[in-house]
Amino acid sequence: MNKYTINPNNKTLREIFENISGDELHILFNPGFYISGCSDIDTLHIKAKKIILEGIDNVIIYDNKGHMINSHPKENQPSSLAHTILLEAEEILINNITFVNGCNIDYEYNGIKYKKVSNTITQAYAFGAWNCKKLEVNNSSFYSVLDTLTMRNVDLSIFNNCYIQGNNDFLPHAKKSYMTNCIVKNLGPYPVWSTDKLAVYDNVIFNIDESVNEFSFTKRGGNLCFIDCKFNTKLDAISFEIEPKRESRYYLYNTNININCYKESLIYLKEDDCMKIRNHQIDSLSIDICGDRILDKELILKIDAYDSINISNDLLYKKNNDNIIITSNIIGNDKECYVELKKDFIVNRYYFNVIGIKLNNPTIIKELTYEIKDSKLFIDYEIFENNDIYDKSYVEVYQDNNLLYKIHKNQFINLYQTDINKSYSLIPYYQASDSKLIKGNKIVTRIINNNDIKNELIIDSFKGYELNSTNHLYMKHIQPLYLGDECPNFVRFNIIENELPFIYSYGTDNAKGIEGLLYNSRGASLIYPIKKKVNSFELDINLAVEKSSGEGFGSANGQYLELYINYDIATHSGIAIRLERAASTTKAVEMSIREYINGYNKKISDKLLTKNYLTDCHLQAIYKNNELKFILSFKDNIDELSIKIDNINSMFMLRSTGTVGIGNRFLIKSLKYKYK
């Protein structure tokens, strides 16, 4: 290992590290104040196989830059990764060092005051770790506001006897995290992080600022375990997760806080379990692994010398060599069950739906019936004498010999999601026994034409509104292609298909207390798919933006809101108005008209800087006399862009590629659409 001892002097750390190299680095810092010394378009990024940074007595490493655009308005340029220091190594060890990013905070050392450089709270990382199997930090402090600590692809993080402060996403988020004997200072009301698989807090004090009235510990994510922790707060309640999911679990031992979370997600640890977790075998600890498996006949689990198994009452199991075979004795309705395997303190828990499948040679009573109304296809059938038997029969819906849907009893599909005015084939598959399906006769029908479609869509409130069935409006995940004239720093993202693109919910921050249709995932798209040629239309979408800055429609890296007109989803072709973050200011957004051709897009208008982005902002599209106008308005402020276009139809789509972090989103309050 290459070992270096350095001293504070007139050189910056950037200059010092130019003369330091090696696969394994051990850096000893003599007492003093060290300036990172990187410009706004660079960061102190150290790479090696193993890195040890160790301070002797009082060592401070300081920088003062932010990641977001315009954090240094005098220079009017985007800034860098914004780390005071960024380490990239398989193994990282930090001892006795204070890390400070003074972009948004004042800091004093030896009587010298270092003033913050920006009043705009921006991402300013005090410390970062990338591509690390194990990160261990002892007796160290971290000062910043937004995103104090950042990690990318870190398997395990251990923090011991540390101080960390911030107000949003500032705690470590490794795949598994362990924190003991630490103090966490939360400066604001925002969640402190998004979890991954597991985070254990052992004897940690959480000091929550007195100005905070509402607090959620995480945005979303994995399992949390609190042991001998203390929350200093005047709040009546703390929710562990602002958007709880079924697979999340919260473990408490000797931690007294008021709780506002799903009761079924709360687990109190026994003393023995708690003490075993404290043995620092965190790298092998795996609490509560969940999934959405469906058990039809049997579930086979591999076992590696597990000590015990615990299963739901409705399940049976037997061992066969290295396998555990799980079977069900449920008859009738679906039921959620679990299998829990234990080895020492390691707990693997599997959740899945069990389907009651035991049948006694049922007989077919009634054939398939269907009804087409308002261009919706309703399916109904009844095939069993025994109503307690689970029915696995279904109907296949074809168009031009292409399978479109598989639907079950009493379900319906909105045929506006496909082309209308075509013939459809319905083929029923009836269940005759627990293992046999009988194919029924083909039924051919023709969907009625467009005459039943009303030429208006007025939604004053989305409460109770069914986006997949009512009034010809539905939602879907659609990921942008990022082709053509795009932001050069876009980030591709994964669409989680089992999450709803939109949910009906309440806004936060600038949209606090407002109800509406909240976009719930990147790529969330709201689609009116009817394609009737029109002579004119007026579309008005009322938006409530959570952020009080112009980036409420999407931060950097290819995030934006677009309204599409005359668009073909299959070919990604049409016209769109884009609202995106302005690089020059946080007090406005940029509007531009885009033309899409097979996924490639280009600006066909100038970019217009507009301040019309706050809650109760109206995004309008008006088509008349072969002119298409896009209007963005807030109170008495109005901005518009227009183009000439012929042969337009009634289809429209609204899509957001912005992240879904709390406080970054917008709601659709109402929607009004009329066309002729």
VOGU-3710 file (C-alpha; in Angstrom, 3 decimals, decimal comma):
1> mnkytinpnn> 0,000/0,000/0,000  1,336/3,454/-0,932  1,321/5,648/2,200  1,434/9,446/2,069  1,404/12,085/4,807  0,230/15,553/3,774  0,087/18,970/5,457  -2,158/22,008/4,975  -0,322/24,608/2,929  -0,946/26,967/0,053
11> ktlreifeni> -1,651/24,074/-2,282  -5,153/22,731/-2,796  -5,931/19,037/-2,425  -6,358/18,877/-6,175  -2,738/19,987/-6,625  -1,498/17,655/-3,883  -3,208/14,591/-5,344  -1,651/15,204/-8,742  1,517/13,706/-7,227  -0,216/10,775/-5,490
21> sgdelhilfn> -0,830/7,458/-7,239  -1,195/3,741/-6,617  -3,761/0,930/-6,548  -3,912/1,072/-2,748  -3,664/4,495/-1,093  -3,292/5,374/2,593  -3,420/9,157/3,060  -2,601/10,645/6,484  -3,781/14,261/7,010  -1,953/16,364/9,575
31> pgfyisgcsd> -4,232/18,751/11,522  -5,588/21,702/9,574  -7,963/23,114/6,961  -7,744/21,684/3,443  -9,352/23,277/0,387  -10,513/20,807/-2,241  -9,761/23,420/-4,873  -11,691/22,243/-7,911  -13,349/24,542/-10,390  -17,089/24,584/-11,023
41> idtlhikakk> -16,654/22,297/-13,998  -14,569/19,693/-12,166  -14,467/17,729/-8,917  -11,801/16,045/-6,769  -12,314/12,469/-7,974  -9,856/9,876/-6,612  -9,782/6,340/-8,037  -7,942/3,276/-6,694  -8,588/-0,320/-5,653  -8,445/0,565/-1,946
51> iilegidnvi> -8,460/4,023/-0,332  -7,831/4,983/3,310  -8,196/8,634/4,376  -7,167/9,229/7,971  -7,085/12,484/9,880  -4,696/13,210/12,744  -6,645/15,262/15,309  -8,669/18,123/13,743  -8,874/17,802/9,937  -11,374/19,670/7,721
61> iydnkghmin> -11,767/19,161/3,969  -13,762/22,034/2,430  -15,326/23,106/-0,853  -18,276/25,339/-1,772  -19,902/24,403/-5,059  -23,320/23,114/-6,067  -24,456/20,711/-8,753  -27,539/22,510/-9,994  -27,562/24,988/-12,828  -26,896/28,606/-11,850
71> shpkenqpss> -25,718/27,890/-8,296  -22,978/30,449/-9,060  -25,052/33,065/-10,893  -22,191/35,531/-11,363  -20,374/33,082/-13,602  -23,609/32,028/-15,331  -22,516/28,471/-16,075  -23,515/24,995/-15,017  -21,440/23,458/-12,260  -19,806/20,054/-11,866
81> lahtilleae> -20,581/16,945/-9,873  -20,265/19,255/-6,855  -18,465/16,884/-4,476  -16,055/18,227/-1,918  -14,373/14,876/-2,491  -15,458/11,821/-4,505  -13,833/8,412/-3,943  -14,114/5,424/-6,260  -12,683/2,146/-4,929  -13,707/-1,383/-4,010
91> eilinnitfv> -12,905/-0,687/-0,347  -12,928/2,734/1,367  -12,014/3,549/4,970  -12,412/7,049/6,477  -11,208/7,999/9,983  -11,370/11,310/11,893  -12,175/13,784/9,100  -14,758/16,576/8,751  -16,170/17,079/5,239  -17,855/20,398/4,410
101> ngcnidyeyn> -19,611/21,708/1,333  -20,244/25,394/2,018  -22,332/26,127/-1,069  -25,438/26,769/1,069  -24,041/27,039/4,616  -21,691/29,369/6,472  -18,684/27,694/8,096  -16,052/29,030/10,486  -12,562/27,679/11,214  -9,973/29,326/13,484
111> gikykkvsnt> -11,859/32,627/13,403  -12,064/32,712/9,604  -15,633/32,825/8,269  -16,387/31,068/5,012  -19,651/32,481/3,685  -22,082/30,446/1,608  -21,992/31,288/-2,082  -25,644/30,728/-2,970  -28,991/31,293/-1,278  -30,540/28,831/-3,713
121> itqayafgaw> -30,529/25,441/-1,978  -28,854/23,118/-4,447  -27,313/19,659/-4,542  -23,974/20,115/-2,805  -22,273/16,878/-1,838  -19,843/16,870/1,079  -18,715/13,332/0,288  -19,337/10,710/-2,371  -18,493/7,030/-2,879  -18,842/5,092/-6,131
131> nckklevnns> -18,544/1,416/-7,103  -17,614/0,295/-3,617  -18,103/-3,108/-1,989  -17,538/-1,775/1,516  -17,439/1,785/2,844  -16,528/2,270/6,514  -16,496/5,697/8,195  -15,446/6,337/11,806  -15,427/9,486/13,978  -16,200/11,830/11,090
141> sfysvldtlt> -18,614/14,684/10,321  -20,452/15,768/7,175  -21,871/19,289/6,656  -24,125/20,433/3,833  -27,849/20,866/3,143  -29,108/19,008/0,072  -27,630/15,545/-0,723  -24,833/15,764/1,856  -23,764/12,179/1,172  -24,107/10,498/-2,189
151> mrnvdlsifn> -23,408/6,900/-3,146  -23,528/5,036/-6,416  -23,329/1,236/-6,566  -22,208/0,764/-2,941  -22,905/-2,696/-1,490  -22,342/-1,960/2,219  -21,811/1,224/4,250  -20,904/1,380/7,952  -20,913/4,686/9,875  -19,716/4,720/13,489
161> ncyiqgnndf> -19,644/7,725/15,838  -20,392/10,238/13,078  -22,346/13,486/12,673  -24,366/14,048/9,484  -26,633/16,974/8,620  -28,889/17,888/5,735  -32,513/18,364/4,721  -33,176/16,007/1,808  -31,664/12,686/0,660  -28,592/13,238/2,817
171> lphakksymt> -28,086/9,855/4,532  -26,152/6,987/2,939  -28,131/4,786/0,606  -25,983/1,735/0,020  -27,694/-1,558/-0,703  -27,196/-2,353/2,986  -26,343/0,340/5,520  -25,373/0,183/9,176  -25,102/3,257/11,400  -24,188/3,150/15,091
181> ncivknlgpy> -23,584/5,791/17,805  -24,257/8,639/15,405  -26,088/11,981/15,462  -28,267/12,900/12,486  -29,433/16,517/12,178  -32,416/17,050/9,906  -32,666/20,699/8,853  -35,998/20,549/7,053  -39,232/18,637/6,493  -38,008/16,479/3,650
191> pvwstdklav> -37,310/12,728/3,785  -33,714/12,019/4,682  -33,163/9,341/2,030  -34,554/6,672/-0,261  -33,709/3,225/1,050  -32,447/0,279/-0,949  -32,562/-3,196/0,629  -31,868/-2,600/4,315  -30,729/0,117/6,728  -29,979/-0,549/10,413
201> ydnvifnide> -29,716/2,354/12,901  -28,189/1,364/16,239  -28,110/3,968/19,048  -28,624/6,879/16,662  -30,029/10,253/17,758  -32,189/12,023/15,176  -32,448/15,768/15,867  -35,289/17,171/13,775  -35,428/20,949/13,399  -38,140/22,715/15,424
211> svnefsftkr> -39,513/24,354/12,277  -40,549/20,968/10,878  -44,262/20,264/11,247  -44,512/17,107/9,162  -41,856/14,474/8,639  -41,443/11,215/6,733  -38,260/9,249/7,192  -37,950/7,938/3,637  -39,477/8,579/0,248  -39,828/4,932/-0,699
221> ggnlcfidck> -37,813/1,760/-0,612  -36,537/-1,090/1,537  -36,509/-2,170/5,144  -35,594/-0,005/8,151  -34,394/-1,246/11,528  -34,120/1,074/14,588  -32,361/-0,161/17,759  -32,093/2,061/20,864  -32,723/5,142/18,721  -34,077/8,500/19,832
231> fntkldaisf> -36,071/11,032/17,816  -35,888/14,558/19,246  -38,956/16,202/17,788  -42,185/17,902/18,752  -44,074/16,104/16,002  -47,154/14,105/16,844  -46,235/11,422/14,343  -43,495/10,266/12,019  -44,208/8,157/8,972  -41,429/5,841/7,932
241> eiepkresry> -42,302/6,053/4,269  -44,144/8,802/2,461  -45,299/6,357/-0,224  -45,528/2,993/1,589  -45,326/-0,219/-0,372  -46,453/-3,622/0,743  -42,958/-5,109/0,808  -41,537/-2,465/3,172  -40,989/-3,444/6,808  -39,992/-1,294/9,784
251> ylyntninin> -38,292/-2,939/12,767  -38,234/-1,254/16,181  -36,409/-2,199/19,365  -36,372/0,156/22,350  -37,239/3,054/20,062  -40,179/5,128/21,226  -41,650/7,310/18,516  -45,195/8,050/17,474  -45,946/5,991/14,416  -47,918/6,796/11,300
261> cykesliylk> -47,497/3,874/8,926  -49,160/0,701/7,747  -49,710/-1,484/10,820  -49,004/-4,673/8,903  -45,598/-3,268/7,969  -44,465/-2,788/11,566  -42,395/-5,460/13,314  -40,942/-5,242/16,839  -37,666/-7,075/17,247  -37,092/-9,500/20,073
271> eddcmkirnh> -34,108/-8,869/22,306  -32,173/-11,866/20,992  -32,675/-10,779/17,391  -31,554/-7,290/18,264  -28,324/-8,403/19,943  -27,402/-10,629/17,030  -27,832/-7,764/14,601  -25,386/-5,785/16,740  -22,673/-8,361/16,097  -21,810/-6,358/12,962
281> qidslsidic> -22,547/-9,281/10,663  -24,359/-6,751/8,580  -22,820/-7,969/5,335  -24,742/-11,239/5,642  -27,921/-9,858/7,209  -30,968/-10,127/4,985  -34,284/-9,229/6,586  -37,548/-9,759/4,818  -37,037/-10,443/1,137  -40,348/-9,987/-0,627
291> gdrildkeli> -41,704/-10,680/-4,055  -44,924/-10,959/-6,031  -44,884/-14,659/-6,795  -48,051/-16,557/-7,639  -48,360/-20,089/-6,289  -50,413/-22,263/-8,597  -49,696/-25,845/-7,558  -46,365/-25,756/-5,761  -43,442/-23,499/-5,008  -39,910/-24,927/-4,865
301> lkidaydsin> -37,341/-23,039/-2,758  -33,637/-23,811/-2,626  -32,344/-24,131/0,935  -28,829/-23,686/2,246  -28,856/-25,273/5,695  -31,645/-23,158/7,136  -32,376/-23,818/10,796  -36,148/-23,416/10,658  -39,095/-22,658/8,434  -42,243/-20,744/9,260
311> isndllykkn> -45,181/-20,649/6,849  -48,769/-19,388/6,655  -51,452/-21,704/8,079  -52,865/-22,374/4,624  -49,596/-23,814/3,312  -47,977/-27,234/3,544  -44,336/-28,108/2,950  -41,956/-31,017/2,654  -38,191/-31,290/2,205  -36,685/-33,027/-0,808
321> ndniiitsni> -32,882/-33,037/-0,812  -31,865/-29,360/-0,993  -35,347/-28,156/-1,843  -38,387/-27,153/0,144  -41,604/-27,843/-1,761  -44,513/-25,595/-0,729  -48,098/-26,581/-1,566  -51,474/-25,034/-0,766  -54,716/-26,400/0,629  -56,682/-23,244/-0,155
331> igndkecyve> -59,990/-23,623/-1,993  -61,730/-20,583/-3,374  -60,481/-17,002/-3,310  -56,908/-15,758/-3,668  -54,953/-15,214/-0,478  -51,589/-13,667/0,338  -49,260/-16,078/2,136  -45,614/-16,220/3,106  -42,732/-18,592/3,687  -40,036/-17,547/6,172
341> lkkdfivnry> -36,650/-19,309/6,297  -34,208/-18,632/9,157  -30,538/-19,264/9,742  -29,178/-17,699/12,942  -30,416/-14,111/12,642  -30,749/-14,224/8,866  -34,387/-14,078/7,833  -35,577/-14,602/4,266  -39,289/-14,001/3,857  -41,148/-14,642/0,598
351> yfnvigikln> -44,618/-13,237/-0,106  -46,869/-14,497/-2,872  -50,496/-14,973/-3,818  -51,977/-18,422/-3,398  -54,732/-19,421/-5,810  -57,339/-21,914/-4,709  -57,315/-24,544/-7,465  -58,854/-27,743/-6,081  -61,723/-28,627/-8,418  -64,140/-31,545/-8,450
361> nptiikelty> -64,916/-32,093/-12,139  -67,128/-29,009/-12,581  -69,581/-28,827/-15,458  -70,249/-25,958/-17,866  -73,564/-24,268/-17,164  -73,609/-21,156/-19,329  -71,720/-20,084/-22,437  -69,946/-16,794/-22,960  -72,007/-13,625/-23,263  -70,719/-10,221/-24,263
371> eikdsklfid> -71,957/-6,687/-24,709  -70,497/-3,794/-26,633  -71,488/-0,411/-25,291  -69,801/2,929/-25,851  -67,038/1,038/-27,638  -66,289/-1,036/-24,544  -66,368/-4,811/-24,668  -67,984/-6,388/-21,579  -67,406/-10,094/-20,897  -69,587/-12,361/-18,765
381> yeifenndiy> -69,891/-16,112/-18,311  -70,743/-18,668/-15,669  -69,329/-22,187/-15,883  -69,263/-23,898/-12,480  -71,900/-25,325/-10,194  -69,606/-24,844/-7,184  -69,212/-21,107/-6,512  -66,319/-21,719/-4,079  -64,066/-23,022/-6,808  -61,450/-20,670/-8,201
391> dksyvevyqd> -62,199/-19,942/-11,841  -59,156/-19,787/-14,118  -61,112/-19,490/-17,360  -60,635/-16,501/-19,641  -61,498/-15,063/-23,034  -58,983/-14,240/-25,767  -59,687/-11,178/-27,898  -58,195/-11,114/-31,407  -58,075/-8,502/-34,141  -56,841/-9,608/-37,568
401> nnllykihkn> -55,584/-12,856/-35,996  -53,454/-10,873/-33,528  -54,024/-11,601/-29,839  -54,826/-8,321/-28,059  -56,165/-9,240/-24,616  -56,863/-12,029/-22,186  -59,774/-11,009/-19,974  -61,743/-12,729/-17,249  -65,320/-12,863/-16,016  -67,035/-9,495/-15,465
411> qfinlyqtdi> -64,095/-7,575/-16,872  -64,195/-5,182/-19,794  -61,729/-3,514/-22,124  -61,783/-0,089/-23,679  -61,473/-0,666/-27,392  -60,388/2,906/-28,013  -56,913/1,731/-27,018  -56,798/0,051/-30,436  -58,166/0,931/-33,835  -61,937/0,973/-33,973
421> nksyslipyy> -64,331/0,048/-36,788  -62,772/-3,394/-37,165  -63,873/-6,949/-36,510  -62,885/-8,716/-33,290  -62,794/-12,440/-32,552  -63,657/-13,714/-29,072  -62,493/-17,202/-28,076  -63,524/-18,457/-24,621  -61,440/-20,976/-22,669  -63,587/-22,720/-20,040
431> qasdsklikg> -62,088/-24,596/-17,129  -63,323/-28,176/-16,925  -60,999/-29,510/-14,209  -58,044/-28,453/-12,132  -55,725/-28,999/-15,090  -57,861/-28,793/-18,227  -59,239/-25,859/-20,179  -61,841/-26,349/-22,930  -61,632/-24,080/-25,988  -65,043/-22,708/-26,929
441> nkivtriinn> -66,450/-21,555/-30,256  -65,147/-18,395/-31,897  -67,462/-15,379/-31,749  -66,911/-12,650/-34,351  -68,297/-9,176/-33,767  -67,860/-5,729/-35,246  -67,332/-2,707/-33,024  -69,718/0,171/-33,583  -68,466/3,333/-35,238  -67,565/6,747/-33,831
451> ndikneliid> -71,120/8,069/-33,685  -71,372/7,381/-29,941  -68,347/9,540/-29,107  -69,074/12,836/-27,464  -67,019/15,690/-28,793  -66,053/16,923/-25,356  -64,226/15,694/-22,274  -64,739/17,726/-19,091  -63,127/16,546/-15,840  -63,513/19,018/-12,989
461> sfkgyelnst> -62,045/16,489/-10,529  -60,180/13,213/-11,034  -61,448/11,815/-7,732  -62,941/8,404/-8,493  -62,139/8,783/-12,175  -61,284/5,477/-13,901  -58,503/6,210/-16,345  -58,703/2,834/-18,057  -62,388/2,807/-18,797  -64,259/6,067/-18,526
471> nhlymkhiqp> -64,703/8,789/-21,122  -62,128/7,338/-23,507  -59,100/8,437/-21,443  -56,395/6,039/-20,241  -52,869/6,043/-18,821  -49,688/4,230/-19,788  -45,896/4,201/-19,284  -44,074/5,493/-22,364  -40,325/6,022/-22,278  -38,857/8,705/-24,561
481> lylgdecpnf> -36,371/7,681/-27,223  -34,102/10,709/-26,724  -33,327/11,051/-30,411  -32,560/14,187/-32,336  -32,505/17,616/-30,733  -32,203/16,591/-27,066  -30,508/17,544/-23,828  -26,927/16,179/-24,106  -26,982/14,896/-20,504  -30,182/12,836/-20,545
491> vrfniienel> -30,408/9,800/-18,284  -32,274/6,689/-19,381  -34,584/5,206/-16,797  -36,373/1,955/-16,123  -40,161/1,915/-16,203  -41,692/-0,147/-13,403  -44,696/-1,671/-15,080  -46,431/-2,813/-11,886  -46,644/0,777/-10,649  -49,478/2,992/-11,789
501> pfiysygtdn> -48,349/5,850/-14,043  -50,759/8,196/-12,192  -52,451/8,072/-8,810  -55,073/10,290/-7,239  -53,329/11,977/-4,330  -52,423/15,209/-2,540  -49,629/17,553/-3,479  -46,841/18,808/-1,233  -44,878/22,044/-0,884  -46,222/24,611/-3,370
511> akgiegllyn> -49,170/22,300/-4,158  -49,788/21,372/-0,537  -53,365/20,358/0,205  -54,363/20,241/-3,459  -55,992/17,057/-4,736  -55,513/15,801/-8,236  -54,035/13,290/-10,611  -50,404/12,961/-9,490  -47,842/11,465/-11,850  -46,335/8,461/-10,106
521> srgasliypi> -43,527/7,270/-12,362  -41,198/8,542/-15,052  -42,739/8,192/-18,460  -46,261/8,549/-17,059  -48,559/9,335/-19,981  -52,213/10,392/-20,057  -53,732/9,531/-23,434  -56,902/10,459/-25,320  -56,496/8,048/-28,261  -59,530/8,870/-30,429
531> kkkvnsfeld> -58,421/9,910/-33,912  -61,234/11,873/-35,531  -60,416/14,550/-38,042  -61,345/17,914/-36,526  -61,810/21,465/-37,730  -61,110/23,013/-34,336  -60,507/22,164/-30,671  -59,744/23,746/-27,296  -57,788/21,818/-24,633  -57,141/23,252/-21,146
541> inlavekssg> -55,121/21,335/-18,520  -54,889/22,909/-15,039  -51,619/21,975/-13,303  -50,516/22,218/-9,661  -46,708/22,228/-9,409  -45,082/21,112/-6,142  -41,875/23,092/-6,616  -41,798/26,849/-6,276  -39,061/27,033/-8,911  -39,226/26,551/-12,648
551> egfgsangqy> -37,745/23,076/-12,478  -41,075/21,741/-11,180  -41,673/20,253/-14,629  -38,378/18,337/-14,501  -34,784/18,767/-13,393  -31,711/18,363/-15,574  -30,787/15,341/-17,687  -33,617/15,008/-20,154  -36,555/15,658/-17,825  -39,522/17,612/-19,137
561> lelyinydia> -43,284/17,770/-19,614  -44,695/17,461/-23,124  -48,194/17,811/-24,541  -48,582/15,962/-27,863  -51,145/16,740/-30,570  -51,872/14,699/-33,701  -49,475/12,087/-32,319  -48,993/8,465/-33,370  -47,710/6,411/-30,429  -46,640/3,488/-32,615
571> thsgiairle> -44,335/5,592/-34,816  -43,564/8,351/-32,257  -44,576/11,020/-34,754  -46,491/14,245/-34,219  -46,348/17,732/-32,721  -45,528/18,540/-29,080  -45,067/21,521/-26,789  -42,214/20,953/-24,329  -41,802/22,557/-20,904  -38,330/22,063/-19,512
581> raasttkave> -35,957/23,536/-17,017  -34,234/26,754/-18,039  -30,456/26,605/-17,749  -30,140/30,317/-17,056  -32,552/30,685/-14,108  -34,653/28,781/-11,588  -37,448/31,350/-11,905  -38,744/30,288/-15,301  -39,221/27,390/-17,700  -38,556/27,152/-21,416
591> msireyingy> -41,325/26,452/-23,939  -40,619/25,103/-27,391  -42,656/23,397/-30,108  -41,225/20,085/-31,278  -41,868/18,005/-34,353  -41,439/14,239/-33,895  -40,790/11,933/-36,846  -40,210/8,264/-35,969  -38,900/9,205/-32,557  -36,500/11,885/-33,777
601> nkkisdkllt> -37,455/15,413/-32,798  -36,359/18,934/-33,589  -37,403/22,396/-32,463  -39,692/24,097/-34,943  -40,041/27,259/-32,863  -37,803/29,498/-30,815  -37,435/28,699/-27,120  -39,615/31,002/-25,067  -38,690/31,779/-21,461  -41,834/31,936/-19,305
611> knyltdchlq> -42,525/32,398/-15,594  -45,906/30,697/-15,898  -45,063/27,548/-13,958  -46,601/27,856/-10,487  -49,666/26,080/-9,115  -52,851/26,846/-11,055  -50,816/27,068/-14,227  -52,879/26,382/-17,357  -51,417/24,526/-20,326  -53,673/25,037/-23,338
621> aiyknnelkf> -53,732/23,885/-26,949  -56,123/25,672/-29,323  -56,618/24,746/-32,974  -58,597/27,013/-35,310  -58,305/28,118/-38,933  -55,366/25,723/-39,483  -53,370/27,382/-36,702  -52,241/25,458/-33,604  -51,532/27,613/-30,539  -49,883/26,459/-27,312
631> ilsfkdnide> -50,578/28,794/-24,397  -49,049/28,715/-20,908  -50,649/31,026/-18,371  -50,553/31,803/-14,663  -52,901/34,455/-13,256  -52,661/37,403/-15,671  -49,397/36,284/-17,319  -49,800/34,674/-20,732  -47,179/33,282/-23,135  -47,892/31,488/-26,386
641> lsikidnins> -46,277/29,804/-29,375  -48,046/28,842/-32,599  -47,548/27,026/-35,915  -49,595/26,479/-39,068  -50,776/22,891/-39,577  -53,391/21,087/-41,713  -55,216/17,781/-41,275  -55,226/17,500/-37,513  -57,105/14,928/-35,424  -58,547/14,791/-31,921
651> mfmlrstgtv> -55,862/12,643/-30,263  -53,700/14,152/-27,503  -51,212/12,853/-24,917  -49,557/14,431/-21,866  -46,285/12,831/-20,743  -43,759/13,586/-17,997  -40,196/12,267/-17,897  -39,419/13,987/-14,578  -38,336/12,104/-11,472  -40,948/11,217/-8,871
661> gignrfliks> -39,155/12,429/-5,754  -41,445/14,066/-3,238  -41,641/17,775/-3,967  -40,526/17,394/-7,589  -43,850/16,576/-9,191  -47,088/18,144/-10,361  -50,781/17,259/-10,220  -53,433/17,592/-12,881  -56,315/19,394/-11,165  -58,764/19,428/-14,058
671> lkykyk> -58,997/18,864/-17,791  -61,398/20,327/-20,355  -61,470/19,365/-24,026  -63,930/20,247/-26,795  -63,586/19,687/-30,521  -65,628/19,937/-33,715
//
